[in-house]
């Protein structure tokens, strides 16, 4: 599976741990904005639009090959990209 053009929301972390937020099926990174706002003084945060959701682009046949392993590989790919 090719790497998608990832969309994510990042709230800076100044010497604090960073939390990665992952939405559920048919969700998006924007689902996490209220919680990201609530914890902004204690944690940095990244909310990722998983492939096929929100503003992250995918290949045209992504849903034919979508499974847990491919989603996990996409998340790892995104983290390596950071």
C-alpha positions in Angstrom: 0.0 0.0 0.0 1.4 3.4 -0.9 1.7 6.1 1.7 -1.3 8.4 1.7 -1.0 12.1 2.0 -1.7 12.3 5.8 -3.8 15.0 7.4 -3.3 15.5 11.1 -3.8 18.1 13.8 -0.8 18.9 16.0 -0.8 20.8 19.3 2.8 21.7 20.4 4.4 20.0 23.3 6.8 22.0 25.4 8.8 19.3 27.3 5.6 17.3 27.9 4.6 13.9 26.7 2.7 13.7 23.3 -0.5 11.7 22.9 -1.4 10.2 19.6 -5.2 10.2 19.1 -6.8 7.7 16.6 -10.4 7.9 15.6 -12.8 5.1 15.0 -14.5 4.0 11.7 -16.0 6.9 9.8 -14.4 9.4 12.3 -11.7 12.0 11.8 -9.0 13.9 13.6 -11.5 16.6 14.4 -13.3 14.2 16.7 -10.5 14.8 19.2 -10.4 18.6 19.2 -12.4 19.0 22.5 -10.1 16.7 24.4 -7.0 18.1 22.8 -8.1 21.5 24.0 -8.8 20.2 27.5 -5.3 18.7 27.9 -3.2 21.3 26.1 -1.4 22.6 29.2 -0.3 19.1 30.2 0.3 17.2 27.0 1.2 17.7 23.4 -1.2 15.9 21.0 -1.5 14.6 17.5 -4.8 13.6 16.0 -4.4 11.6 12.8 -7.0 11.2 10.0 -6.6 7.5 9.2 -6.4 6.5 5.5 -9.8 6.8 3.8 -11.1 9.2 6.5 -11.2 13.0 7.0 -8.7 14.8 4.8 -6.1 12.0 4.4 -6.0 10.9 0.8 -5.8 7.2 -0.3 -5.5 5.1 -3.4 -8.7 4.6 -5.3 -8.9 0.9 -4.4 -7.9 1.4 -0.7 -11.2 0.0 0.7 -10.8 -3.2 -1.2 -7.6 -3.8 0.7 -8.4 -2.2 4.0 -7.7 -4.4 7.0 -6.2 -4.1 10.5 -2.7 -4.8 9.3 -2.8 -2.2 6.6 -4.2 0.4 9.0 -1.5 -0.5 11.6 1.2 -0.2 8.9 -0.2 3.2 7.9 0.0 4.4 11.5 3.6 3.3 11.7 4.4 4.9 8.4 2.9 8.2 9.7 5.0 8.0 12.9 8.2 7.4 11.0 7.4 10.3 8.8 7.3 12.6 11.9 
